Amino acid sequence: MGKAAMQAYVVVASLLLTSSAWAALPKMEAPSTGTDGGNLATFKGYLYDALIVVGLGLATWAFLSVGSNTIATYKAWRMQKAELSELGLVAGMGVALVILVLYLANKAAAILA
């Protein structure tokens, strides 16, 4: 009996002697809205949740962008390439931008609901 035949016997024996193992997967979580109106309402609920996540991602991006720009301006001020008023302007406009993005995301969530 050759090596290839022995490997084939081992593979066949292992397939016949093992049983299937099915994982007990958790049930999928229902969307936050539209759970009792059929498939279309459930789809709209999942779409609403996805749009909320996209809005939160946009707010996170705006927050990180403002922080990065403010740190870069602070670095320029420390190297005396920018004035303190420029740093204050960048920080103030950054805070205003983050507040505006959060306000718009909140209004969009209310409109979508």
Z-matrix of the N, CA and C atoms (Angstrom, degrees):
N
C 1 1.441
C 2 1.536 1 107.49
N 3 1.324 2 115.05 1 128.56
C 4 1.454 3 120.04 2 -177.16
C 5 1.538 4 112.25 3 -83.43
N 6 1.294 5 112.71 4 171.98
C 7 1.465 6 119.44 5 -178.75
C 8 1.521 7 111.38 6 -65.36
N 9 1.323 8 118.65 7 -39.92
C 10 1.464 9 122.43 8 -179.65
C 11 1.525 10 110.87 9 -65.78
N 12 1.324 11 116.67 10 -39.42
C 13 1.467 12 119.69 11 178.82
C 14 1.524 13 110.61 12 -66.40
N 15 1.330 14 117.51 13 -39.28
C 16 1.452 15 121.18 14 179.00
C 17 1.533 16 110.37 15 -64.07
N 18 1.323 17 116.25 16 -41.94
C 19 1.467 18 119.40 17 177.98
C 20 1.521 19 110.87 18 -63.87
N 21 1.311 20 117.70 19 -37.93
C 22 1.458 21 121.09 20 178.54
C 23 1.521 22 110.48 21 -64.90
N 24 1.339 23 117.46 22 -40.97
C 25 1.464 24 120.83 23 177.32
C 26 1.530 25 111.23 24 -63.19
N 27 1.312 26 116.50 25 -39.81
C 28 1.476 27 120.38 26 179.77
C 29 1.523 28 110.21 27 -65.52
N 30 1.312 29 116.98 28 -41.27
C 31 1.467 30 120.48 29 179.92
C 32 1.520 31 110.31 30 -65.72
N 33 1.330 32 117.39 31 -45.88
C 34 1.463 33 120.62 32 -179.74
C 35 1.521 34 110.81 33 -64.58
N 36 1.326 35 117.54 34 -42.45
C 37 1.466 36 121.00 35 179.29
C 38 1.525 37 111.21 36 -64.03
N 39 1.327 38 116.80 37 -40.47
C 40 1.468 39 118.70 38 -179.80
C 41 1.526 40 111.29 39 -68.54
N 42 1.330 41 117.57 40 -33.24
C 43 1.458 42 119.99 41 177.45
C 44 1.527 43 111.86 42 -70.54
N 45 1.323 44 117.00 43 -36.04
C 46 1.455 45 120.58 44 -178.37
C 47 1.528 46 113.10 45 -78.58
N 48 1.306 47 117.55 46 -30.66
C 49 1.457 48 121.03 47 -174.16
C 50 1.529 49 113.64 48 -91.30
N 51 1.311 50 117.50 49 -11.78
C 52 1.468 51 119.20 50 -179.28
C 53 1.517 52 109.75 51 -97.01
N 54 1.294 53 115.28 52 154.08
C 55 1.473 54 120.06 53 175.81
C 56 1.519 55 108.81 54 -109.18
N 57 1.324 56 115.95 55 162.08
C 58 1.459 57 118.18 56 -179.64
C 59 1.520 58 110.38 57 -74.86
N 60 1.295 59 113.86 58 145.35
C 61 1.459 60 120.54 59 178.54
C 62 1.521 61 107.47 60 -116.73
N 63 1.309 62 116.24 61 112.15
C 64 1.458 63 121.46 62 179.61
C 65 1.515 64 108.52 63 -104.98
N 66 1.295 65 115.75 64 128.73
C 67 1.456 66 120.07 65 179.13
C 68 1.519 67 109.99 66 -76.42
N 69 1.304 68 115.10 67 145.60
C 70 1.460 69 120.40 68 176.62
C 71 1.529 70 107.20 69 -87.61
N 72 1.311 71 115.78 70 83.65
C 73 1.455 72 120.66 71 -176.93
C 74 1.520 73 110.14 72 -73.60
N 75 1.329 74 116.56 73 145.44
C 76 1.466 75 118.69 74 177.80
C 77 1.522 76 110.66 75 -71.72
N 78 1.317 77 116.20 76 157.19
C 79 1.454 78 120.74 77 177.54
C 80 1.526 79 109.31 78 -72.97
N 81 1.338 80 114.84 79 148.92
C 82 1.446 81 119.71 80 179.93
C 83 1.524 82 109.94 81 -69.70
N 84 1.316 83 115.76 82 136.40
C 85 1.456 84 120.41 83 -177.89
C 86 1.521 85 110.11 84 -72.60
N 87 1.306 86 115.32 85 139.31
C 88 1.467 87 120.64 86 -179.79
C 89 1.528 88 109.66 87 -73.05
N 90 1.332 89 116.86 88 153.77
C 91 1.472 90 118.95 89 177.43
C 92 1.525 91 110.69 90 -68.34
N 93 1.319 92 115.10 91 165.49
C 94 1.469 93 119.50 92 -176.68
C 95 1.530 94 112.01 93 -71.44
N 96 1.338 95 118.27 94 -23.04
C 97 1.463 96 121.39 95 178.13
C 98 1.520 97 109.30 96 -134.80
N 99 1.313 98 117.64 97 160.28
C 100 1.455 99 122.76 98 172.07
C 101 1.509 100 115.51 99 72.83
N 102 1.330 101 117.99 100 37.79
C 103 1.460 102 119.41 101 -177.40
C 104 1.523 103 113.22 102 -87.87
N 105 1.327 104 119.07 103 -12.92
C 106 1.463 105 119.61 104 -173.84
C 107 1.530 106 113.44 105 -118.36
N 108 1.321 107 118.95 106 16.74
C 109 1.454 108 120.18 107 -175.86
C 110 1.509 109 114.77 108 -114.54
N 111 1.307 110 118.75 109 19.80
C 112 1.449 111 120.44 110 -179.95
C 113 1.517 112 112.21 111 94.54
N 114 1.326 113 114.95 112 -171.64
C 115 1.463 114 120.82 113 -175.68
C 116 1.522 115 112.99 114 -67.43
N 117 1.335 116 117.77 115 -39.09
C 118 1.460 117 120.42 116 -178.74
C 119 1.529 118 110.85 117 -65.87
N 120 1.321 119 116.94 118 -41.48
C 121 1.468 120 119.91 119 178.78
C 122 1.529 121 110.75 120 -66.70
N 123 1.323 122 116.91 121 -36.90
C 124 1.464 123 120.10 122 177.38
C 125 1.521 124 110.48 123 -66.03
N 126 1.335 125 117.36 124 -41.56
C 127 1.460 126 120.90 125 176.92
C 128 1.525 127 110.90 126 -61.86
N 129 1.344 128 116.82 127 -42.44
C 130 1.463 129 120.19 128 177.65
C 131 1.520 130 110.97 129 -62.85
N 132 1.327 131 116.44 130 -36.47
C 133 1.461 132 120.17 131 177.02
C 134 1.513 133 111.99 132 -63.41
N 135 1.341 134 116.14 133 -44.42
C 136 1.468 135 119.58 134 177.77
C 137 1.521 136 111.31 135 -66.39
N 138 1.331 137 117.58 136 -36.93
C 139 1.463 138 120.88 137 176.97
C 140 1.523 139 110.71 138 -64.32
N 141 1.328 140 116.43 139 -41.36
C 142 1.464 141 121.17 140 176.99
C 143 1.527 142 109.97 141 -59.93
N 144 1.318 143 117.41 142 -46.30
C 145 1.459 144 120.92 143 179.50
C 146 1.523 145 111.40 144 -62.70
N 147 1.337 146 117.09 145 -39.01
C 148 1.460 147 120.50 146 178.98
C 149 1.525 148 111.47 147 -66.05
N 150 1.329 149 116.77 148 -40.04
C 151 1.466 150 119.78 149 178.32
C 152 1.529 151 111.51 150 -66.73
N 153 1.317 152 117.24 151 -34.97
C 154 1.463 153 120.38 152 175.95
C 155 1.527 154 110.00 153 -63.99
N 156 1.323 155 117.21 154 -41.36
C 157 1.467 156 120.86 155 178.85
C 158 1.527 157 110.34 156 -64.93
N 159 1.321 158 117.59 157 -39.72
C 160 1.467 159 120.72 158 177.05
C 161 1.531 160 110.17 159 -63.26
N 162 1.328 161 117.62 160 -42.00
C 163 1.460 162 121.25 161 177.29
C 164 1.517 163 112.08 162 -62.57
N 165 1.324 164 116.85 163 -40.57
C 166 1.463 165 119.76 164 176.65
C 167 1.523 166 111.12 165 -66.22
N 168 1.330 167 116.48 166 -35.96
C 169 1.464 168 119.69 167 175.95
C 170 1.521 169 111.77 168 -64.35
N 171 1.331 170 116.68 169 -39.96
C 172 1.465 171 121.00 170 177.03
C 173 1.527 172 110.81 171 -63.78
N 174 1.324 173 116.99 172 -42.56
C 175 1.465 174 120.18 173 178.48
C 176 1.525 175 110.89 174 -64.29
N 177 1.327 176 117.30 175 -38.83
C 178 1.463 177 121.02 176 177.95
C 179 1.519 178 110.75 177 -65.40
N 180 1.338 179 116.10 178 -43.17
C 181 1.463 180 119.55 179 177.89
C 182 1.525 181 110.90 180 -61.15
N 183 1.326 182 117.53 181 -42.68
C 184 1.468 183 120.79 182 179.64
C 185 1.526 184 110.42 183 -63.22
N 186 1.330 185 116.72 184 -42.10
C 187 1.464 186 120.72 185 179.72
C 188 1.524 187 110.95 186 -62.33
N 189 1.338 188 117.23 187 -45.87
C 190 1.461 189 120.58 188 179.91
C 191 1.525 190 112.23 189 -67.69
N 192 1.319 191 116.76 190 -36.00
C 193 1.458 192 120.94 191 178.68
C 194 1.527 193 111.05 192 -66.08
N 195 1.322 194 115.93 193 -43.21
C 196 1.467 195 120.15 194 178.52
C 197 1.524 196 110.19 195 -63.96
N 198 1.324 197 116.61 196 -43.34
C 199 1.466 198 120.05 197 179.06
C 200 1.518 199 111.91 198 -62.47
N 201 1.318 200 116.87 199 -43.26
C 202 1.455 201 120.92 200 179.48
C 203 1.524 202 111.77 201 -63.29
N 204 1.337 203 116.32 202 -44.07
C 205 1.461 204 120.39 203 -179.81
C 206 1.529 205 111.02 204 -66.35
N 207 1.313 206 117.35 205 -38.57
C 208 1.466 207 120.54 206 179.21
C 209 1.521 208 110.57 207 -66.79
N 210 1.322 209 117.86 208 -40.52
C 211 1.464 210 120.94 209 177.93
C 212 1.520 211 110.80 210 -65.25
N 213 1.327 212 117.13 211 -39.39
C 214 1.470 213 120.11 212 178.01
C 215 1.525 214 110.99 213 -64.87
N 216 1.323 215 116.86 214 -39.63
C 217 1.470 216 119.84 215 178.28
C 218 1.525 217 110.56 216 -68.89
N 219 1.330 218 117.25 217 -37.08
C 220 1.464 219 120.60 218 176.91
C 221 1.527 220 110.47 219 -62.93
N 222 1.343 221 115.67 220 -40.89
C 223 1.462 222 119.72 221 178.22
C 224 1.528 223 110.24 222 -63.09
N 225 1.325 224 116.99 223 -41.62
C 226 1.470 225 120.48 224 178.04
C 227 1.525 226 110.40 225 -64.85
N 228 1.330 227 117.98 226 -36.75
C 229 1.469 228 120.84 227 178.57
C 230 1.527 229 110.18 228 -67.38
N 231 1.349 230 117.17 229 -39.83
C 232 1.468 231 120.30 230 179.49
C 233 1.527 232 111.06 231 -65.60
N 234 1.332 233 117.77 232 -30.40
C 235 1.464 234 121.09 233 178.37
C 236 1.525 235 110.60 234 -89.95
N 237 1.328 236 116.61 235 8.50
C 238 1.464 237 124.66 236 177.14
C 239 1.527 238 112.20 237 60.82
N 240 1.332 239 116.24 238 35.14
C 241 1.454 240 121.27 239 174.49
C 242 1.520 241 111.15 240 -101.82
N 243 1.327 242 117.25 241 -9.16
C 244 1.464 243 122.29 242 178.46
C 245 1.519 244 108.36 243 -138.17
N 246 1.320 245 115.48 244 157.90
C 247 1.459 246 119.73 245 179.43
C 248 1.525 247 110.24 246 -91.90
N 249 1.318 248 114.77 247 162.80
C 250 1.457 249 120.26 248 -179.80
C 251 1.524 250 111.11 249 -65.11
N 252 1.328 251 116.91 250 -32.44
C 253 1.463 252 119.77 251 178.15
C 254 1.531 253 111.15 252 -65.11
N 255 1.324 254 116.84 253 -34.32
C 256 1.467 255 120.08 254 177.03
C 257 1.525 256 110.82 255 -66.37
N 258 1.322 257 116.41 256 -39.83
C 259 1.461 258 120.28 257 177.22
C 260 1.534 259 110.31 258 -63.33
N 261 1.334 260 116.77 259 -43.08
C 262 1.463 261 120.34 260 178.09
C 263 1.512 262 111.95 261 -64.03
N 264 1.323 263 116.79 262 -39.23
C 265 1.465 264 120.71 263 178.74
C 266 1.530 265 111.18 264 -64.84
N 267 1.330 266 116.63 265 -44.57
C 268 1.473 267 120.22 266 179.68
C 269 1.529 268 110.13 267 -64.13
N 270 1.325 269 116.96 268 -44.03
C 271 1.468 270 119.90 269 -179.75
C 272 1.532 271 111.18 270 -65.48
N 273 1.333 272 116.75 271 -43.34
C 274 1.464 273 120.33 272 179.76
C 275 1.514 274 112.72 273 -64.35
N 276 1.332 275 116.69 274 -44.82
C 277 1.463 276 119.79 275 178.35
C 278 1.532 277 111.22 276 -67.54
N 279 1.320 278 116.10 277 -33.01
C 280 1.464 279 119.40 278 176.97
C 281 1.518 280 111.93 279 -65.18
N 282 1.312 281 116.42 280 -43.21
C 283 1.469 282 120.27 281 177.66
C 284 1.528 283 109.72 282 -64.02
N 285 1.327 284 116.90 283 -41.52
C 286 1.464 285 120.15 284 178.57
C 287 1.534 286 110.74 285 -63.68
N 288 1.323 287 117.54 286 -38.89
C 289 1.464 288 121.24 287 178.55
C 290 1.526 289 111.48 288 -64.94
N 291 1.327 290 117.16 289 -44.11
C 292 1.464 291 120.21 290 179.69
C 293 1.527 292 110.16 291 -64.00
N 294 1.324 293 117.33 292 -42.47
C 295 1.473 294 120.68 293 178.45
C 296 1.528 295 110.17 294 -62.34
N 297 1.330 296 117.44 295 -42.52
C 298 1.463 297 121.11 296 178.67
C 299 1.529 298 111.55 297 -62.73
N 300 1.322 299 117.60 298 -44.23
C 301 1.465 300 120.77 299 -179.77
C 302 1.524 301 110.39 300 -64.25
N 303 1.324 302 117.69 301 -42.85
C 304 1.466 303 120.42 302 178.50
C 305 1.525 304 111.20 303 -65.28
N 306 1.310 305 117.52 304 -39.07
C 307 1.466 306 121.36 305 177.86
C 308 1.531 307 110.79 306 -63.28
N 309 1.331 308 115.85 307 -45.80
C 310 1.460 309 119.35 308 -179.95
C 311 1.530 310 111.83 309 -66.46
N 312 1.331 311 117.58 310 -37.43
C 313 1.463 312 120.15 311 177.19
C 314 1.524 313 110.61 312 -64.96
N 315 1.322 314 116.68 313 -38.71
C 316 1.462 315 120.89 314 178.12
C 317 1.525 316 111.28 315 -66.27
N 318 1.323 317 117.70 316 -42.60
C 319 1.460 318 121.28 317 177.61
C 320 1.526 319 111.08 318 -65.67
N 321 1.339 320 117.36 319 -39.51
C 322 1.453 321 120.09 320 178.66
C 323 1.528 322 111.07 321 -64.15
N 324 1.322 323 117.48 322 -37.18
C 325 1.470 324 120.65 323 178.09
C 326 1.519 325 110.12 324 -64.65
N 327 1.319 326 116.78 325 -38.92
C 328 1.472 327 120.18 326 179.19
C 329 1.535 328 111.13 327 -68.94
N 330 1.327 329 116.34 328 -37.11
C 331 1.477 330 119.89 329 -179.17
C 332 1.534 331 109.68 330 -70.64
N 333 1.338 332 117.59 331 -40.17
C 334 1.458 333 120.73 332 -178.87
C 335 1.527 334 113.20 333 -69.08
N 336 1.314 335 116.87 334 -25.98
C 337 1.470 336 119.83 335 -175.24
C 338 1.480 337 112.66 336 -72.67
